[in-house]
Amino acid sequence: MPQPDSLGHIQIGAREIYDQLLATDRKVDNIGGKVETIGGNLSTVGGQVSDHETRIRVLERGRWPLPSLAVVFGAGSLVVTIINLMSKGG
């Protein structure tokens, strides 16, 4: 027994199939162009990220003396306080 046609009485010809194939081809070409554009933008973004990384590293290197200076001044103040206490007590 033959299978009933799933489309019913609708007939699709070669021209309709060809037109849809061309439309799909155009859409794929458009997507391909967008992918190439995104790929080009990624290299620009990569360069910017690299530049930002370099700038952040420079800023981080410039900050290390601040805590060290605070420790030195704190230790110096402690030494001066101890010397003052010892000189008054003796």
C-alpha atoms as an extended CHARMM CRD file, in Angstrom:
* protein
*
        90  EXT
         1         1  MET       CA              0.0000000000        0.0000000000        0.0000000000  PROA      1               0.0000000000
         2         2  PRO       CA              1.5390000000        3.3560000000       -0.9860000000  PROA      2               0.0000000000
         3         3  GLN       CA              2.3020000000        5.9610000000        1.6770000000  PROA      3               0.0000000000
         4         4  PRO       CA              0.0490000000        9.0090000000        1.6390000000  PROA      4               0.0000000000
         5         5  ASP       CA              1.8090000000       12.2150000000        0.5680000000  PROA      5               0.0000000000
         6         6  SER       CA              2.6910000000       14.2110000000        3.7030000000  PROA      6               0.0000000000
         7         7  LEU       CA              2.1280000000       17.5290000000        1.8770000000  PROA      7               0.0000000000
         8         8  GLY       CA             -1.3610000000       16.6470000000        0.7520000000  PROA      8               0.0000000000
         9         9  HSD       CA             -2.2240000000       18.2850000000       -2.5540000000  PROA      9               0.0000000000
        10        10  ILE       CA              0.7160000000       20.7250000000       -2.4500000000  PROA      10              0.0000000000
        11        11  GLN       CA              3.3500000000       20.2250000000       -5.1020000000  PROA      11              0.0000000000
        12        12  ILE       CA              6.7990000000       21.7640000000       -4.8590000000  PROA      12              0.0000000000
        13        13  GLY       CA              8.6730000000       22.1070000000       -8.0910000000  PROA      13              0.0000000000
        14        14  ALA       CA             12.3550000000       22.3470000000       -8.8650000000  PROA      14              0.0000000000
        15        15  ARG       CA             12.0880000000       26.1450000000       -9.2880000000  PROA      15              0.0000000000
        16        16  GLU       CA             10.8020000000       26.6320000000       -5.7180000000  PROA      16              0.0000000000
        17        17  ILE       CA             13.5260000000       24.3850000000       -4.3660000000  PROA      17              0.0000000000
        18        18  TYR       CA             16.1570000000       26.2820000000       -6.3810000000  PROA      18              0.0000000000
        19        19  ASP       CA             14.8500000000       29.6730000000       -5.1630000000  PROA      19              0.0000000000
        20        20  GLN       CA             14.9980000000       28.5250000000       -1.5470000000  PROA      20              0.0000000000
        21        21  LEU       CA             18.5130000000       27.1660000000       -2.0940000000  PROA      21              0.0000000000
        22        22  LEU       CA             19.6380000000       30.5570000000       -3.4530000000  PROA      22              0.0000000000
        23        23  ALA       CA             18.0100000000       32.3820000000       -0.5220000000  PROA      23              0.0000000000
        24        24  THR       CA             19.7660000000       30.0670000000        1.9180000000  PROA      24              0.0000000000
        25        25  ASP       CA             23.0620000000       30.5710000000        0.0810000000  PROA      25              0.0000000000
        26        26  ARG       CA             22.7120000000       34.3760000000        0.3960000000  PROA      26              0.0000000000
        27        27  LYS       CA             21.9880000000       34.0850000000        4.1030000000  PROA      27              0.0000000000
        28        28  VAL       CA             25.0460000000       31.8750000000        4.6180000000  PROA      28              0.0000000000
        29        29  ASP       CA             27.1950000000       34.3860000000        2.6930000000  PROA      29              0.0000000000
        30        30  ASN       CA             25.9020000000       37.2140000000        4.9140000000  PROA      30              0.0000000000
        31        31  ILE       CA             26.7230000000       35.2160000000        8.0260000000  PROA      31              0.0000000000
        32        32  GLY       CA             30.1800000000       34.4570000000        6.6280000000  PROA      32              0.0000000000
        33        33  GLY       CA             30.8060000000       38.1740000000        6.1140000000  PROA      33              0.0000000000
        34        34  LYS       CA             29.7370000000       38.9230000000        9.6690000000  PROA      34              0.0000000000
        35        35  VAL       CA             32.0140000000       36.1940000000       11.0240000000  PROA      35              0.0000000000
        36        36  GLU       CA             34.9630000000       37.7100000000        9.1300000000  PROA      36              0.0000000000
        37        37  THR       CA             34.1220000000       41.1390000000       10.5680000000  PROA      37              0.0000000000
        38        38  ILE       CA             33.9930000000       39.7210000000       14.0770000000  PROA      38              0.0000000000
        39        39  GLY       CA             37.3160000000       37.9620000000       13.4910000000  PROA      39              0.0000000000
        40        40  GLY       CA             38.8880000000       41.2550000000       12.4320000000  PROA      40              0.0000000000
        41        41  ASN       CA             37.4880000000       42.9770000000       15.5130000000  PROA      41              0.0000000000
        42        42  LEU       CA             38.9070000000       40.2830000000       17.7920000000  PROA      42              0.0000000000
        43        43  SER       CA             42.4650000000       41.1760000000       16.8190000000  PROA      43              0.0000000000
        44        44  THR       CA             41.7630000000       44.8190000000       17.6890000000  PROA      44              0.0000000000
        45        45  VAL       CA             40.2550000000       43.8330000000       21.0320000000  PROA      45              0.0000000000
        46        46  GLY       CA             43.2240000000       41.5550000000       21.7180000000  PROA      46              0.0000000000
        47        47  GLY       CA             45.5970000000       44.4650000000       21.1860000000  PROA      47              0.0000000000
        48        48  GLN       CA             43.5780000000       46.6640000000       23.5310000000  PROA      48              0.0000000000
        49        49  VAL       CA             43.5520000000       43.9810000000       26.2240000000  PROA      49              0.0000000000
        50        50  SER       CA             47.3080000000       43.6060000000       25.8960000000  PROA      50              0.0000000000
        51        51  ASP       CA             47.7290000000       47.3780000000       26.2080000000  PROA      51              0.0000000000
        52        52  HSD       CA             45.5220000000       47.4640000000       29.3150000000  PROA      52              0.0000000000
        53        53  GLU       CA             47.4610000000       44.5910000000       30.8660000000  PROA      53              0.0000000000
        54        54  THR       CA             50.7080000000       46.4870000000       30.3330000000  PROA      54              0.0000000000
        55        55  ARG       CA             49.2770000000       49.6430000000       31.9000000000  PROA      55              0.0000000000
        56        56  ILE       CA             47.9190000000       47.7480000000       34.9030000000  PROA      56              0.0000000000
        57        57  ARG       CA             51.3060000000       46.0790000000       35.4720000000  PROA      57              0.0000000000
        58        58  VAL       CA             53.0240000000       49.4890000000       35.4290000000  PROA      58              0.0000000000
        59        59  LEU       CA             50.5330000000       50.8330000000       37.9730000000  PROA      59              0.0000000000
        60        60  GLU       CA             51.0000000000       47.7860000000       40.2000000000  PROA      60              0.0000000000
        61        61  ARG       CA             54.7880000000       48.1750000000       40.1200000000  PROA      61              0.0000000000
        62        62  GLY       CA             54.4480000000       51.8440000000       41.1050000000  PROA      62              0.0000000000
        63        63  ARG       CA             52.3760000000       51.0530000000       44.2070000000  PROA      63              0.0000000000
        64        64  TRP       CA             54.7570000000       48.7250000000       46.0490000000  PROA      64              0.0000000000
        65        65  PRO       CA             56.8060000000       51.4830000000       47.7780000000  PROA      65              0.0000000000
        66        66  LEU       CA             53.7770000000       52.8940000000       49.6130000000  PROA      66              0.0000000000
        67        67  PRO       CA             53.2250000000       49.9920000000       52.0320000000  PROA      67              0.0000000000
        68        68  SER       CA             56.9920000000       49.6150000000       52.4480000000  PROA      68              0.0000000000
        69        69  LEU       CA             57.3680000000       53.2800000000       53.3520000000  PROA      69              0.0000000000
        70        70  ALA       CA             54.5270000000       52.9720000000       55.8690000000  PROA      70              0.0000000000
        71        71  VAL       CA             56.3320000000       50.0780000000       57.5630000000  PROA      71              0.0000000000
        72        72  VAL       CA             59.6240000000       52.0050000000       57.6410000000  PROA      72              0.0000000000
        73        73  PHE       CA             57.9830000000       55.0980000000       59.1470000000  PROA      73              0.0000000000
        74        74  GLY       CA             56.0870000000       52.9600000000       61.6580000000  PROA      74              0.0000000000
        75        75  ALA       CA             59.2630000000       51.1790000000       62.7300000000  PROA      75              0.0000000000
        76        76  GLY       CA             61.1130000000       54.5200000000       62.9420000000  PROA      76              0.0000000000
        77        77  SER       CA             58.3820000000       55.9600000000       65.1540000000  PROA      77              0.0000000000
        78        78  LEU       CA             58.5620000000       52.9110000000       67.4040000000  PROA      78              0.0000000000
        79        79  VAL       CA             62.3300000000       53.2780000000       67.7300000000  PROA      79              0.0000000000
        80        80  VAL       CA             62.0370000000       57.0000000000       68.5450000000  PROA      80              0.0000000000
        81        81  THR       CA             59.3310000000       56.2530000000       71.1400000000  PROA      81              0.0000000000
        82        82  ILE       CA             61.4440000000       53.5390000000       72.7890000000  PROA      82              0.0000000000
        83        83  ILE       CA             64.4910000000       55.8490000000       72.8620000000  PROA      83              0.0000000000
        84        84  ASN       CA             62.4060000000       58.6410000000       74.4640000000  PROA      84              0.0000000000
        85        85  LEU       CA             61.0260000000       56.2530000000       77.0860000000  PROA      85              0.0000000000
        86        86  MET       CA             64.4840000000       54.9280000000       77.9090000000  PROA      86              0.0000000000
        87        87  SER       CA             66.0310000000       58.3990000000       78.1470000000  PROA      87              0.0000000000
        88        88  LYS       CA             63.3030000000       59.5700000000       80.6060000000  PROA      88              0.0000000000
        89        89  GLY       CA             63.5510000000       56.4870000000       82.7440000000  PROA      89              0.0000000000
        90        90  GLY       CA             67.3380000000       56.6190000000       83.2080000000  PROA      90              0.0000000000
